[in-house]
Amino acid sequence: MIHNSWQNSKTIKTVKCIHTDAEKYIVNTVLTPGKMYEVKNETEEFIFVIDNTGKVGGYYKEYFEL
């Protein structure tokens, strides 16, 4: 369960949130457009960042400027 250690793992890079206009999910409560977020892990489709709750969350890459 490697995802349990992501909170304390090294930051890979920093990305900027560009929008929170989600079709299916509510992300405007945990992401803020224009804010920079620390990337803890990344896959082909998702990016895992420390969001506004202070925890690691997985989001589609379309919300971020990579």
C-alpha positions as CSV (number, residue, x, y, z in Angstrom):
1,M,0.0,0.0,0.0
2,I,2.5,2.6,-1.3
3,H,-0.2,5.3,-1.4
4,N,-0.1,5.5,2.4
5,S,3.4,7.0,2.3
6,W,2.8,9.6,-0.4
7,Q,1.9,12.3,2.1
8,N,5.5,12.3,3.4
9,S,7.3,11.3,0.2
10,K,9.5,13.6,-1.9
11,T,7.7,16.2,-4.1
12,I,8.2,15.3,-7.8
13,K,7.2,18.7,-9.2
14,T,4.8,21.6,-8.7
15,V,1.8,22.2,-11.0
16,K,-0.7,25.0,-11.3
17,C,-4.4,24.4,-11.2
18,I,-6.0,26.0,-14.3
19,H,-9.7,25.2,-13.8
20,T,-12.2,23.2,-11.6
21,D,-14.9,22.8,-14.2
22,A,-15.6,19.1,-13.7
23,E,-18.4,17.3,-15.6
24,K,-18.9,14.4,-13.3
25,Y,-17.1,15.1,-10.0
26,I,-17.0,18.0,-7.6
27,V,-13.5,19.3,-7.4
28,N,-14.0,23.0,-6.7
29,T,-14.1,22.3,-3.0
30,V,-10.6,20.8,-2.9
31,L,-8.8,22.6,-5.8
32,T,-8.4,26.4,-6.4
33,P,-7.7,27.7,-9.9
34,G,-4.4,29.6,-9.9
35,K,-2.9,27.8,-6.9
36,M,0.2,25.7,-7.1
37,Y,0.1,22.1,-5.8
38,E,2.9,19.6,-4.9
39,V,2.8,16.5,-7.0
40,K,3.5,13.3,-5.1
41,N,2.8,10.7,-7.8
42,E,1.7,10.7,-11.4
43,T,0.2,8.2,-13.8
44,E,-0.7,8.4,-17.5
45,E,-4.2,9.7,-16.7
46,F,-4.1,11.0,-13.1
47,I,-1.9,13.3,-11.0
48,F,-1.8,12.9,-7.2
49,V,-1.3,16.2,-5.3
50,I,-1.7,17.6,-1.8
51,D,-5.0,19.4,-2.2
52,N,-6.7,22.1,-0.1
53,T,-7.7,19.5,2.6
54,G,-4.0,18.8,3.3
55,K,-4.3,15.2,2.1
56,V,-3.2,13.5,-1.2
57,G,-5.9,13.3,-3.8
58,G,-5.9,12.0,-7.3
59,Y,-7.3,14.2,-10.1
60,Y,-7.4,14.1,-13.9
61,K,-4.5,15.9,-15.4
62,E,-6.9,18.2,-17.3
63,Y,-7.2,20.4,-14.2
64,F,-3.5,21.3,-14.2
65,E,-1.0,23.1,-16.3
66,L,1.9,20.6,-16.5
